[in-house]
Amino acid sequence: MAQKVTINEALALSNFDNLPATSFVRLPVVRGLLGGVSAATVWRMVKAGTLRTHKLTPRTTTFNVGELRSLLAAKAVQ
């Protein structure tokens, strides 16, 4: 099922390069950074250890911007 990209998500994607490495982003931003992959693909990457999550609250899972940049840089080299 295709998910819509909200204005906040589009803004976060467009400003991703300006975010400090210590920032956190949510799942829709990660999906966008990885080329629009499904949420299930992101969770498979978490399970495989490729991505690491951070819990801000019991119901809020986020991803570290610095770690995402490292992952994207490693994929660019391959």
mmJSON file of the N, C-alpha and C atoms, coordinates in Angstrom:
{"data_MODEL":{"atom_site":{
"group_PDB":["ATOM","ATOM","ATOM","ATOM","ATOM","ATOM","ATOM","ATOM","ATOM","ATOM","ATOM","ATOM","ATOM","ATOM","ATOM","ATOM","ATOM","ATOM","ATOM","ATOM","ATOM","ATOM","ATOM","ATOM","ATOM","ATOM","ATOM","ATOM","ATOM","ATOM","ATOM","ATOM","ATOM","ATOM","ATOM","ATOM","ATOM","ATOM","ATOM","ATOM","ATOM","ATOM","ATOM","ATOM","ATOM","ATOM","ATOM","ATOM","ATOM","ATOM","ATOM","ATOM","ATOM","ATOM","ATOM","ATOM","ATOM","ATOM","ATOM","ATOM","ATOM","ATOM","ATOM","ATOM","ATOM","ATOM","ATOM","ATOM","ATOM","ATOM","ATOM","ATOM","ATOM","ATOM","ATOM","ATOM","ATOM","ATOM","ATOM","ATOM","ATOM","ATOM","ATOM","ATOM","ATOM","ATOM","ATOM","ATOM","ATOM","ATOM","ATOM","ATOM","ATOM","ATOM","ATOM","ATOM","ATOM","ATOM","ATOM","ATOM","ATOM","ATOM","ATOM","ATOM","ATOM","ATOM","ATOM","ATOM","ATOM","ATOM","ATOM","ATOM","ATOM","ATOM","ATOM","ATOM","ATOM","ATOM","ATOM","ATOM","ATOM","ATOM","ATOM","ATOM","ATOM","ATOM","ATOM","ATOM","ATOM","ATOM","ATOM","ATOM","ATOM","ATOM","ATOM","ATOM","ATOM","ATOM","ATOM","ATOM","ATOM","ATOM","ATOM","ATOM","ATOM","ATOM","ATOM","ATOM","ATOM","ATOM","ATOM","ATOM","ATOM","ATOM","ATOM","ATOM","ATOM","ATOM","ATOM","ATOM","ATOM","ATOM","ATOM","ATOM","ATOM","ATOM","ATOM","ATOM","ATOM","ATOM","ATOM","ATOM","ATOM","ATOM","ATOM","ATOM","ATOM","ATOM","ATOM","ATOM","ATOM","ATOM","ATOM","ATOM","ATOM","ATOM","ATOM","ATOM","ATOM","ATOM","ATOM","ATOM","ATOM","ATOM","ATOM","ATOM","ATOM","ATOM","ATOM","ATOM","ATOM","ATOM","ATOM","ATOM","ATOM","ATOM","ATOM","ATOM","ATOM","ATOM","ATOM","ATOM","ATOM","ATOM","ATOM","ATOM","ATOM","ATOM","ATOM","ATOM","ATOM","ATOM","ATOM","ATOM","ATOM","ATOM","ATOM","ATOM","ATOM","ATOM","ATOM","ATOM","ATOM","ATOM"],
"id":[1,2,3,4,5,6,7,8,9,10,11,12,13,14,15,16,17,18,19,20,21,22,23,24,25,26,27,28,29,30,31,32,33,34,35,36,37,38,39,40,41,42,43,44,45,46,47,48,49,50,51,52,53,54,55,56,57,58,59,60,61,62,63,64,65,66,67,68,69,70,71,72,73,74,75,76,77,78,79,80,81,82,83,84,85,86,87,88,89,90,91,92,93,94,95,96,97,98,99,100,101,102,103,104,105,106,107,108,109,110,111,112,113,114,115,116,117,118,119,120,121,122,123,124,125,126,127,128,129,130,131,132,133,134,135,136,137,138,139,140,141,142,143,144,145,146,147,148,149,150,151,152,153,154,155,156,157,158,159,160,161,162,163,164,165,166,167,168,169,170,171,172,173,174,175,176,177,178,179,180,181,182,183,184,185,186,187,188,189,190,191,192,193,194,195,196,197,198,199,200,201,202,203,204,205,206,207,208,209,210,211,212,213,214,215,216,217,218,219,220,221,222,223,224,225,226,227,228,229,230,231,232,233,234],
"type_symbol":["N","C","C","N","C","C","N","C","C","N","C","C","N","C","C","N","C","C","N","C","C","N","C","C","N","C","C","N","C","C","N","C","C","N","C","C","N","C","C","N","C","C","N","C","C","N","C","C","N","C","C","N","C","C","N","C","C","N","C","C","N","C","C","N","C","C","N","C","C","N","C","C","N","C","C","N","C","C","N","C","C","N","C","C","N","C","C","N","C","C","N","C","C","N","C","C","N","C","C","N","C","C","N","C","C","N","C","C","N","C","C","N","C","C","N","C","C","N","C","C","N","C","C","N","C","C","N","C","C","N","C","C","N","C","C","N","C","C","N","C","C","N","C","C","N","C","C","N","C","C","N","C","C","N","C","C","N","C","C","N","C","C","N","C","C","N","C","C","N","C","C","N","C","C","N","C","C","N","C","C","N","C","C","N","C","C","N","C","C","N","C","C","N","C","C","N","C","C","N","C","C","N","C","C","N","C","C","N","C","C","N","C","C","N","C","C","N","C","C","N","C","C","N","C","C","N","C","C","N","C","C","N","C","C"],
"label_atom_id":["N","CA","C","N","CA","C","N","CA","C","N","CA","C","N","CA","C","N","CA","C","N","CA","C","N","CA","C","N","CA","C","N","CA","C","N","CA","C","N","CA","C","N","CA","C","N","CA","C","N","CA","C","N","CA","C","N","CA","C","N","CA","C","N","CA","C","N","CA","C","N","CA","C","N","CA","C","N","CA","C","N","CA","C","N","CA","C","N","CA","C","N","CA","C","N","CA","C","N","CA","C","N","CA","C","N","CA","C","N","CA","C","N","CA","C","N","CA","C","N","CA","C","N","CA","C","N","CA","C","N","CA","C","N","CA","C","N","CA","C","N","CA","C","N","CA","C","N","CA","C","N","CA","C","N","CA","C","N","CA","C","N","CA","C","N","CA","C","N","CA","C","N","CA","C","N","CA","C","N","CA","C","N","CA","C","N","CA","C","N","CA","C","N","CA","C","N","CA","C","N","CA","C","N","CA","C","N","CA","C","N","CA","C","N","CA","C","N","CA","C","N","CA","C","N","CA","C","N","CA","C","N","CA","C","N","CA","C","N","CA","C","N","CA","C","N","CA","C","N","CA","C","N","CA","C","N","CA","C","N","CA","C","N","CA","C","N","CA","C","N","CA","C"],
"label_alt_id":[null,null,null,null,null,null,null,null,null,null,null,null,null,null,null,null,null,null,null,null,null,null,null,null,null,null,null,null,null,null,null,null,null,null,null,null,null,null,null,null,null,null,null,null,null,null,null,null,null,null,null,null,null,null,null,null,null,null,null,null,null,null,null,null,null,null,null,null,null,null,null,null,null,null,null,null,null,null,null,null,null,null,null,null,null,null,null,null,null,null,null,null,null,null,null,null,null,null,null,null,null,null,null,null,null,null,null,null,null,null,null,null,null,null,null,null,null,null,null,null,null,null,null,null,null,null,null,null,null,null,null,null,null,null,null,null,null,null,null,null,null,null,null,null,null,null,null,null,null,null,null,null,null,null,null,null,null,null,null,null,null,null,null,null,null,null,null,null,null,null,null,null,null,null,null,null,null,null,null,null,null,null,null,null,null,null,null,null,null,null,null,null,null,null,null,null,null,null,null,null,null,null,null,null,null,null,null,null,null,null,null,null,null,null,null,null,null,null,null,null,null,null,null,null,null,null,null,null,null,null,null,null,null,null],
"label_comp_id":["MET","MET","MET","ALA","ALA","ALA","GLN","GLN","GLN","LYS","LYS","LYS","VAL","VAL","VAL","THR","THR","THR","ILE","ILE","ILE","ASN","ASN","ASN","GLU","GLU","GLU","ALA","ALA","ALA","LEU","LEU","LEU","ALA","ALA","ALA","LEU","LEU","LEU","SER","SER","SER","ASN","ASN","ASN","PHE","PHE","PHE","ASP","ASP","ASP","ASN","ASN","ASN","LEU","LEU","LEU","PRO","PRO","PRO","ALA","ALA","ALA","THR","THR","THR","SER","SER","SER","PHE","PHE","PHE","VAL","VAL","VAL","ARG","ARG","ARG","LEU","LEU","LEU","PRO","PRO","PRO","VAL","VAL","VAL","VAL","VAL","VAL","ARG","ARG","ARG","GLY","GLY","GLY","LEU","LEU","LEU","LEU","LEU","LEU","GLY","GLY","GLY","GLY","GLY","GLY","VAL","VAL","VAL","SER","SER","SER","ALA","ALA","ALA","ALA","ALA","ALA","THR","THR","THR","VAL","VAL","VAL","TRP","TRP","TRP","ARG","ARG","ARG","MET","MET","MET","VAL","VAL","VAL","LYS","LYS","LYS","ALA","ALA","ALA","GLY","GLY","GLY","THR","THR","THR","LEU","LEU","LEU","ARG","ARG","ARG","THR","THR","THR","HIS","HIS","HIS","LYS","LYS","LYS","LEU","LEU","LEU","THR","THR","THR","PRO","PRO","PRO","ARG","ARG","ARG","THR","THR","THR","THR","THR","THR","THR","THR","THR","PHE","PHE","PHE","ASN","ASN","ASN","VAL","VAL","VAL","GLY","GLY","GLY","GLU","GLU","GLU","LEU","LEU","LEU","ARG","ARG","ARG","SER","SER","SER","LEU","LEU","LEU","LEU","LEU","LEU","ALA","ALA","ALA","ALA","ALA","ALA","LYS","LYS","LYS","ALA","ALA","ALA","VAL","VAL","VAL","GLN","GLN","GLN"],
"label_asym_id":["A","A","A","A","A","A","A","A","A","A","A","A","A","A","A","A","A","A","A","A","A","A","A","A","A","A","A","A","A","A","A","A","A","A","A","A","A","A","A","A","A","A","A","A","A","A","A","A","A","A","A","A","A","A","A","A","A","A","A","A","A","A","A","A","A","A","A","A","A","A","A","A","A","A","A","A","A","A","A","A","A","A","A","A","A","A","A","A","A","A","A","A","A","A","A","A","A","A","A","A","A","A","A","A","A","A","A","A","A","A","A","A","A","A","A","A","A","A","A","A","A","A","A","A","A","A","A","A","A","A","A","A","A","A","A","A","A","A","A","A","A","A","A","A","A","A","A","A","A","A","A","A","A","A","A","A","A","A","A","A","A","A","A","A","A","A","A","A","A","A","A","A","A","A","A","A","A","A","A","A","A","A","A","A","A","A","A","A","A","A","A","A","A","A","A","A","A","A","A","A","A","A","A","A","A","A","A","A","A","A","A","A","A","A","A","A","A","A","A","A","A","A","A","A","A","A","A","A","A","A","A","A","A","A"],
"label_entity_id":["1","1","1","1","1","1","1","1","1","1","1","1","1","1","1","1","1","1","1","1","1","1","1","1","1","1","1","1","1","1","1","1","1","1","1","1","1","1","1","1","1","1","1","1","1","1","1","1","1","1","1","1","1","1","1","1","1","1","1","1","1","1","1","1","1","1","1","1","1","1","1","1","1","1","1","1","1","1","1","1","1","1","1","1","1","1","1","1","1","1","1","1","1","1","1","1","1","1","1","1","1","1","1","1","1","1","1","1","1","1","1","1","1","1","1","1","1","1","1","1","1","1","1","1","1","1","1","1","1","1","1","1","1","1","1","1","1","1","1","1","1","1","1","1","1","1","1","1","1","1","1","1","1","1","1","1","1","1","1","1","1","1","1","1","1","1","1","1","1","1","1","1","1","1","1","1","1","1","1","1","1","1","1","1","1","1","1","1","1","1","1","1","1","1","1","1","1","1","1","1","1","1","1","1","1","1","1","1","1","1","1","1","1","1","1","1","1","1","1","1","1","1","1","1","1","1","1","1","1","1","1","1","1","1"],
"label_seq_id":[1,1,1,2,2,2,3,3,3,4,4,4,5,5,5,6,6,6,7,7,7,8,8,8,9,9,9,10,10,10,11,11,11,12,12,12,13,13,13,14,14,14,15,15,15,16,16,16,17,17,17,18,18,18,19,19,19,20,20,20,21,21,21,22,22,22,23,23,23,24,24,24,25,25,25,26,26,26,27,27,27,28,28,28,29,29,29,30,30,30,31,31,31,32,32,32,33,33,33,34,34,34,35,35,35,36,36,36,37,37,37,38,38,38,39,39,39,40,40,40,41,41,41,42,42,42,43,43,43,44,44,44,45,45,45,46,46,46,47,47,47,48,48,48,49,49,49,50,50,50,51,51,51,52,52,52,53,53,53,54,54,54,55,55,55,56,56,56,57,57,57,58,58,58,59,59,59,60,60,60,61,61,61,62,62,62,63,63,63,64,64,64,65,65,65,66,66,66,67,67,67,68,68,68,69,69,69,70,70,70,71,71,71,72,72,72,73,73,73,74,74,74,75,75,75,76,76,76,77,77,77,78,78,78],
"pdbx_PDB_ins_code":[null,null,null,null,null,null,null,null,null,null,null,null,null,null,null,null,null,null,null,null,null,null,null,null,null,null,null,null,null,null,null,null,null,null,null,null,null,null,null,null,null,null,null,null,null,null,null,null,null,null,null,null,null,null,null,null,null,null,null,null,null,null,null,null,null,null,null,null,null,null,null,null,null,null,null,null,null,null,null,null,null,null,null,null,null,null,null,null,null,null,null,null,null,null,null,null,null,null,null,null,null,null,null,null,null,null,null,null,null,null,null,null,null,null,null,null,null,null,null,null,null,null,null,null,null,null,null,null,null,null,null,null,null,null,null,null,null,null,null,null,null,null,null,null,null,null,null,null,null,null,null,null,null,null,null,null,null,null,null,null,null,null,null,null,null,null,null,null,null,null,null,null,null,null,null,null,null,null,null,null,null,null,null,null,null,null,null,null,null,null,null,null,null,null,null,null,null,null,null,null,null,null,null,null,null,null,null,null,null,null,null,null,null,null,null,null,null,null,null,null,null,null,null,null,null,null,null,null,null,null,null,null,null,null],
"Cartn_x":[0.843,0.0,0.89,0.689,1.494,1.093,2.088,1.825,2.148,1.331,1.553,2.684,3.418,4.462,3.84,3.895,3.314,4.266,3.754,4.577,5.752,5.518,6.602,7.691,7.287,8.261,9.053,8.369,9.055,10.037,9.634,10.515,11.73,11.497,12.603,13.572,13.038,13.91,14.708,14.063,14.765,15.81,15.608,16.551,17.484,17.481,18.262,19.739,20.285,21.71,22.037,21.05,21.269,21.087,20.578,20.361,21.687,21.847,23.062,23.074,24.24,24.38,23.714,23.462,22.84,21.317,20.746,19.287,18.703,17.398,16.67,15.545,15.267,14.162,13.301,12.077,11.128,11.147,10.397,10.362,10.084,9.105,8.858,10.063,10.839,12.034,13.07,13.232,14.177,13.755,12.461,11.96,12.314,12.124,12.443,13.924,14.752,16.203,16.692,16.019,16.429,15.744,15.185,14.602,13.157,12.43,11.01,10.731,11.637,11.413,10.22,9.686,8.539,8.978,8.001,8.276,8.794,8.24,8.687,10.167,10.622,12.038,12.912,12.472,13.236,13.316,12.198,12.211,13.052,13.116,14.024,15.475,15.785,17.145,17.485,16.509,16.718,16.992,16.172,16.334,17.681,18.145,19.427,20.621,20.369,21.452,22.043,21.463,21.946,21.591,20.424,19.949,19.728,19.915,19.681,18.601,17.694,16.631,16.943,16.27,16.379,14.971,14.645,13.32,13.35,12.592,12.481,11.439,10.361,9.319,8.91,8.103,7.699,7.022,6.399,5.69,6.339,7.538,8.202,9.575,9.676,10.939,11.548,12.834,13.518,14.831,15.432,16.705,17.657,18.912,19.902,20.392,20.43,20.838,22.284,23.183,24.582,24.748,24.008,24.075,23.499,22.431,21.852,22.827,23.517,24.506,25.623,26.059,27.101,26.615,25.372,24.797,24.713,24.236,24.119,25.489,26.488,27.845,28.412,28.159,28.646,27.968,26.673,25.959,26.455,26.841,27.331,28.671,29.474,30.792,30.659,29.65,29.485,29.181],
"Cartn_y":[-1.172,0.0,1.238,2.093,3.316,4.29,4.9,5.882,7.259,8.23,9.605,10.219,11.095,11.842,13.145,13.4,14.626,15.795,16.983,18.188,18.143,17.684,17.605,16.634,15.504,14.521,15.064,15.728,16.319,17.39,18.178,19.21,18.576,17.503,16.818,16.234,15.675,15.136,16.241,17.363,18.448,19.107,19.047,19.661,18.648,17.409,16.354,16.72,17.324,17.685,18.752,19.521,20.582,20.111,18.9,18.388,17.994,18.253,17.787,16.26,15.686,14.226,13.626,14.438,13.938,13.984,14.444,14.52,13.137,13.063,11.824,12.09,11.111,11.201,9.955,10.059,8.957,8.103,7.03,6.03,6.602,7.478,7.975,8.683,9.364,10.037,8.994,7.961,6.885,6.213,5.951,5.352,6.223,7.524,8.445,8.47,8.442,8.463,7.214,6.109,4.84,4.585,5.621,5.489,5.051,5.306,4.964,3.503,2.84,1.433,1.328,0.141,-0.057,-0.039,0.157,0.114,-1.269,-2.309,-3.672,-3.854,-3.247,-3.33,-2.66,-1.506,-0.819,-1.701,-2.313,-3.161,-4.413,-4.929,-6.046,-5.618,-4.401,-3.878,-3.728,-3.336,-3.229,-4.619,-5.586,-6.95,-7.545,-7.202,-7.713,-6.991,-5.878,-5.131,-4.048,-3.831,-2.796,-1.409,-1.286,-0.031,-0.236,0.82,0.763,1.78,1.384,2.286,2.843,3.93,4.567,4.876,4.479,4.735,6.049,7.039,8.297,8.179,7.474,7.154,5.715,5.106,3.724,3.539,4.594,4.478,5.268,5.77,6.58,6.001,5.417,4.855,5.808,6.089,7.02,6.419,7.117,6.709,7.892,7.636,8.697,9.171,10.478,11.076,10.712,10.768,10.425,8.99,8.077,6.672,6.479,7.214,7.13,7.656,8.738,9.284,8.271,7.59,6.564,5.426,5.007,3.94,4.367,5.586,6.081,6.22,6.654,6.783,5.412,4.421,3.069,2.483,2.741,2.246,2.935,4.205,4.944,4.395,3.873,3.335,1.996,1.223,-0.126,-0.094],
"Cartn_z":[0.0,0.0,0.0,-0.939,-1.029,0.07,0.679,1.723,1.193,1.597,1.176,1.985,1.359,2.056,2.522,3.815,4.347,4.135,4.36,4.223,5.185,6.42,7.405,6.963,6.4,5.935,4.751,3.828,2.682,3.144,4.132,4.677,5.351,6.109,6.779,5.755,4.676,3.628,2.948,2.671,1.981,2.873,4.189,5.13,5.785,5.307,5.949,6.048,5.014,5.019,6.056,6.467,7.455,8.894,9.083,10.435,11.072,12.377,13.054,13.135,13.228,13.283,14.511,15.526,16.752,16.7,15.593,15.445,15.206,15.365,15.114,14.13,13.264,12.321,12.457,11.952,12.053,10.78,10.815,9.746,8.353,8.156,6.793,6.171,6.969,6.454,6.035,6.837,6.503,5.201,5.056,3.816,2.617,2.753,1.665,1.342,2.369,2.16,1.438,1.69,1.088,-0.251,-0.829,-2.16,-2.175,-1.103,-1.073,-0.782,-0.083,0.271,1.211,1.352,2.234,3.696,4.565,6.001,6.391,5.763,6.063,5.732,4.656,4.288,5.333,5.824,6.872,8.105,8.508,9.7,9.482,8.242,7.947,8.128,7.715,7.881,9.36,10.17,11.617,12.185,11.79,12.294,11.883,10.679,10.182,10.799,11.487,12.11,11.221,10.057,9.142,9.657,10.26,10.851,12.34,13.101,14.538,14.901,15.77,16.205,17.585,17.894,19.204,19.679,20.892,21.448,22.216,21.746,22.481,23.58,23.279,24.256,23.964,24.82,24.537,23.174,22.654,21.38,20.243,20.454,19.431,19.109,17.925,17.459,16.441,16.6,15.705,15.222,14.272,13.696,13.773,14.118,14.264,12.896,12.711,11.441,11.095,12.059,11.806,11.34,11.953,11.55,10.148,9.838,8.497,7.448,7.762,6.82,6.571,7.621,7.469,6.579,6.778,5.963,4.5,4.26,2.888,2.227,2.986,2.442,2.086,2.942,2.675,1.44,1.273,0.095,-1.174,-1.063,-2.228,-2.704,-1.783,-2.12,-2.829,-2.477,-3.043,-4.487],
"occupancy":[1.0,1.0,1.0,1.0,1.0,1.0,1.0,1.0,1.0,1.0,1.0,1.0,1.0,1.0,1.0,1.0,1.0,1.0,1.0,1.0,1.0,1.0,1.0,1.0,1.0,1.0,1.0,1.0,1.0,1.0,1.0,1.0,1.0,1.0,1.0,1.0,1.0,1.0,1.0,1.0,1.0,1.0,1.0,1.0,1.0,1.0,1.0,1.0,1.0,1.0,1.0,1.0,1.0,1.0,1.0,1.0,1.0,1.0,1.0,1.0,1.0,1.0,1.0,1.0,1.0,1.0,1.0,1.0,1.0,1.0,1.0,1.0,1.0,1.0,1.0,1.0,1.0,1.0,1.0,1.0,1.0,1.0,1.0,1.0,1.0,1.0,1.0,1.0,1.0,1.0,1.0,1.0,1.0,1.0,1.0,1.0,1.0,1.0,1.0,1.0,1.0,1.0,1.0,1.0,1.0,1.0,1.0,1.0,1.0,1.0,1.0,1.0,1.0,1.0,1.0,1.0,1.0,1.0,1.0,1.0,1.0,1.0,1.0,1.0,1.0,1.0,1.0,1.0,1.0,1.0,1.0,1.0,1.0,1.0,1.0,1.0,1.0,1.0,1.0,1.0,1.0,1.0,1.0,1.0,1.0,1.0,1.0,1.0,1.0,1.0,1.0,1.0,1.0,1.0,1.0,1.0,1.0,1.0,1.0,1.0,1.0,1.0,1.0,1.0,1.0,1.0,1.0,1.0,1.0,1.0,1.0,1.0,1.0,1.0,1.0,1.0,1.0,1.0,1.0,1.0,1.0,1.0,1.0,1.0,1.0,1.0,1.0,1.0,1.0,1.0,1.0,1.0,1.0,1.0,1.0,1.0,1.0,1.0,1.0,1.0,1.0,1.0,1.0,1.0,1.0,1.0,1.0,1.0,1.0,1.0,1.0,1.0,1.0,1.0,1.0,1.0,1.0,1.0,1.0,1.0,1.0,1.0,1.0,1.0,1.0,1.0,1.0,1.0,1.0,1.0,1.0,1.0,1.0,1.0],
"B_iso_or_equiv":[0.0,0.0,0.0,0.0,0.0,0.0,0.0,0.0,0.0,0.0,0.0,0.0,0.0,0.0,0.0,0.0,0.0,0.0,0.0,0.0,0.0,0.0,0.0,0.0,0.0,0.0,0.0,0.0,0.0,0.0,0.0,0.0,0.0,0.0,0.0,0.0,0.0,0.0,0.0,0.0,0.0,0.0,0.0,0.0,0.0,0.0,0.0,0.0,0.0,0.0,0.0,0.0,0.0,0.0,0.0,0.0,0.0,0.0,0.0,0.0,0.0,0.0,0.0,0.0,0.0,0.0,0.0,0.0,0.0,0.0,0.0,0.0,0.0,0.0,0.0,0.0,0.0,0.0,0.0,0.0,0.0,0.0,0.0,0.0,0.0,0.0,0.0,0.0,0.0,0.0,0.0,0.0,0.0,0.0,0.0,0.0,0.0,0.0,0.0,0.0,0.0,0.0,0.0,0.0,0.0,0.0,0.0,0.0,0.0,0.0,0.0,0.0,0.0,0.0,0.0,0.0,0.0,0.0,0.0,0.0,0.0,0.0,0.0,0.0,0.0,0.0,0.0,0.0,0.0,0.0,0.0,0.0,0.0,0.0,0.0,0.0,0.0,0.0,0.0,0.0,0.0,0.0,0.0,0.0,0.0,0.0,0.0,0.0,0.0,0.0,0.0,0.0,0.0,0.0,0.0,0.0,0.0,0.0,0.0,0.0,0.0,0.0,0.0,0.0,0.0,0.0,0.0,0.0,0.0,0.0,0.0,0.0,0.0,0.0,0.0,0.0,0.0,0.0,0.0,0.0,0.0,0.0,0.0,0.0,0.0,0.0,0.0,0.0,0.0,0.0,0.0,0.0,0.0,0.0,0.0,0.0,0.0,0.0,0.0,0.0,0.0,0.0,0.0,0.0,0.0,0.0,0.0,0.0,0.0,0.0,0.0,0.0,0.0,0.0,0.0,0.0,0.0,0.0,0.0,0.0,0.0,0.0,0.0,0.0,0.0,0.0,0.0,0.0,0.0,0.0,0.0,0.0,0.0,0.0],
"pdbx_formal_charge":[null,null,null,null,null,null,null,null,null,null,null,null,null,null,null,null,null,null,null,null,null,null,null,null,null,null,null,null,null,null,null,null,null,null,null,null,null,null,null,null,null,null,null,null,null,null,null,null,null,null,null,null,null,null,null,null,null,null,null,null,null,null,null,null,null,null,null,null,null,null,null,null,null,null,null,null,null,null,null,null,null,null,null,null,null,null,null,null,null,null,null,null,null,null,null,null,null,null,null,null,null,null,null,null,null,null,null,null,null,null,null,null,null,null,null,null,null,null,null,null,null,null,null,null,null,null,null,null,null,null,null,null,null,null,null,null,null,null,null,null,null,null,null,null,null,null,null,null,null,null,null,null,null,null,null,null,null,null,null,null,null,null,null,null,null,null,null,null,null,null,null,null,null,null,null,null,null,null,null,null,null,null,null,null,null,null,null,null,null,null,null,null,null,null,null,null,null,null,null,null,null,null,null,null,null,null,null,null,null,null,null,null,null,null,null,null,null,null,null,null,null,null,null,null,null,null,null,null,null,null,null,null,null,null],
"auth_seq_id":[1,1,1,2,2,2,3,3,3,4,4,4,5,5,5,6,6,6,7,7,7,8,8,8,9,9,9,10,10,10,11,11,11,12,12,12,13,13,13,14,14,14,15,15,15,16,16,16,17,17,17,18,18,18,19,19,19,20,20,20,21,21,21,22,22,22,23,23,23,24,24,24,25,25,25,26,26,26,27,27,27,28,28,28,29,29,29,30,30,30,31,31,31,32,32,32,33,33,33,34,34,34,35,35,35,36,36,36,37,37,37,38,38,38,39,39,39,40,40,40,41,41,41,42,42,42,43,43,43,44,44,44,45,45,45,46,46,46,47,47,47,48,48,48,49,49,49,50,50,50,51,51,51,52,52,52,53,53,53,54,54,54,55,55,55,56,56,56,57,57,57,58,58,58,59,59,59,60,60,60,61,61,61,62,62,62,63,63,63,64,64,64,65,65,65,66,66,66,67,67,67,68,68,68,69,69,69,70,70,70,71,71,71,72,72,72,73,73,73,74,74,74,75,75,75,76,76,76,77,77,77,78,78,78],
"auth_comp_id":["MET","MET","MET","ALA","ALA","ALA","GLN","GLN","GLN","LYS","LYS","LYS","VAL","VAL","VAL","THR","THR","THR","ILE","ILE","ILE","ASN","ASN","ASN","GLU","GLU","GLU","ALA","ALA","ALA","LEU","LEU","LEU","ALA","ALA","ALA","LEU","LEU","LEU","SER","SER","SER","ASN","ASN","ASN","PHE","PHE","PHE","ASP","ASP","ASP","ASN","ASN","ASN","LEU","LEU","LEU","PRO","PRO","PRO","ALA","ALA","ALA","THR","THR","THR","SER","SER","SER","PHE","PHE","PHE","VAL","VAL","VAL","ARG","ARG","ARG","LEU","LEU","LEU","PRO","PRO","PRO","VAL","VAL","VAL","VAL","VAL","VAL","ARG","ARG","ARG","GLY","GLY","GLY","LEU","LEU","LEU","LEU","LEU","LEU","GLY","GLY","GLY","GLY","GLY","GLY","VAL","VAL","VAL","SER","SER","SER","ALA","ALA","ALA","ALA","ALA","ALA","THR","THR","THR","VAL","VAL","VAL","TRP","TRP","TRP","ARG","ARG","ARG","MET","MET","MET","VAL","VAL","VAL","LYS","LYS","LYS","ALA","ALA","ALA","GLY","GLY","GLY","THR","THR","THR","LEU","LEU","LEU","ARG","ARG","ARG","THR","THR","THR","HIS","HIS","HIS","LYS","LYS","LYS","LEU","LEU","LEU","THR","THR","THR","PRO","PRO","PRO","ARG","ARG","ARG","THR","THR","THR","THR","THR","THR","THR","THR","THR","PHE","PHE","PHE","ASN","ASN","ASN","VAL","VAL","VAL","GLY","GLY","GLY","GLU","GLU","GLU","LEU","LEU","LEU","ARG","ARG","ARG","SER","SER","SER","LEU","LEU","LEU","LEU","LEU","LEU","ALA","ALA","ALA","ALA","ALA","ALA","LYS","LYS","LYS","ALA","ALA","ALA","VAL","VAL","VAL","GLN","GLN","GLN"],
"auth_asym_id":["A","A","A","A","A","A","A","A","A","A","A","A","A","A","A","A","A","A","A","A","A","A","A","A","A","A","A","A","A","A","A","A","A","A","A","A","A","A","A","A","A","A","A","A","A","A","A","A","A","A","A","A","A","A","A","A","A","A","A","A","A","A","A","A","A","A","A","A","A","A","A","A","A","A","A","A","A","A","A","A","A","A","A","A","A","A","A","A","A","A","A","A","A","A","A","A","A","A","A","A","A","A","A","A","A","A","A","A","A","A","A","A","A","A","A","A","A","A","A","A","A","A","A","A","A","A","A","A","A","A","A","A","A","A","A","A","A","A","A","A","A","A","A","A","A","A","A","A","A","A","A","A","A","A","A","A","A","A","A","A","A","A","A","A","A","A","A","A","A","A","A","A","A","A","A","A","A","A","A","A","A","A","A","A","A","A","A","A","A","A","A","A","A","A","A","A","A","A","A","A","A","A","A","A","A","A","A","A","A","A","A","A","A","A","A","A","A","A","A","A","A","A","A","A","A","A","A","A","A","A","A","A","A","A"],
"auth_atom_id":["N","CA","C","N","CA","C","N","CA","C","N","CA","C","N","CA","C","N","CA","C","N","CA","C","N","CA","C","N","CA","C","N","CA","C","N","CA","C","N","CA","C","N","CA","C","N","CA","C","N","CA","C","N","CA","C","N","CA","C","N","CA","C","N","CA","C","N","CA","C","N","CA","C","N","CA","C","N","CA","C","N","CA","C","N","CA","C","N","CA","C","N","CA","C","N","CA","C","N","CA","C","N","CA","C","N","CA","C","N","CA","C","N","CA","C","N","CA","C","N","CA","C","N","CA","C","N","CA","C","N","CA","C","N","CA","C","N","CA","C","N","CA","C","N","CA","C","N","CA","C","N","CA","C","N","CA","C","N","CA","C","N","CA","C","N","CA","C","N","CA","C","N","CA","C","N","CA","C","N","CA","C","N","CA","C","N","CA","C","N","CA","C","N","CA","C","N","CA","C","N","CA","C","N","CA","C","N","CA","C","N","CA","C","N","CA","C","N","CA","C","N","CA","C","N","CA","C","N","CA","C","N","CA","C","N","CA","C","N","CA","C","N","CA","C","N","CA","C","N","CA","C","N","CA","C","N","CA","C","N","CA","C","N","CA","C","N","CA","C","N","CA","C"],
"pdbx_PDB_model_num":[1,1,1,1,1,1,1,1,1,1,1,1,1,1,1,1,1,1,1,1,1,1,1,1,1,1,1,1,1,1,1,1,1,1,1,1,1,1,1,1,1,1,1,1,1,1,1,1,1,1,1,1,1,1,1,1,1,1,1,1,1,1,1,1,1,1,1,1,1,1,1,1,1,1,1,1,1,1,1,1,1,1,1,1,1,1,1,1,1,1,1,1,1,1,1,1,1,1,1,1,1,1,1,1,1,1,1,1,1,1,1,1,1,1,1,1,1,1,1,1,1,1,1,1,1,1,1,1,1,1,1,1,1,1,1,1,1,1,1,1,1,1,1,1,1,1,1,1,1,1,1,1,1,1,1,1,1,1,1,1,1,1,1,1,1,1,1,1,1,1,1,1,1,1,1,1,1,1,1,1,1,1,1,1,1,1,1,1,1,1,1,1,1,1,1,1,1,1,1,1,1,1,1,1,1,1,1,1,1,1,1,1,1,1,1,1,1,1,1,1,1,1,1,1,1,1,1,1,1,1,1,1,1,1]
}}}
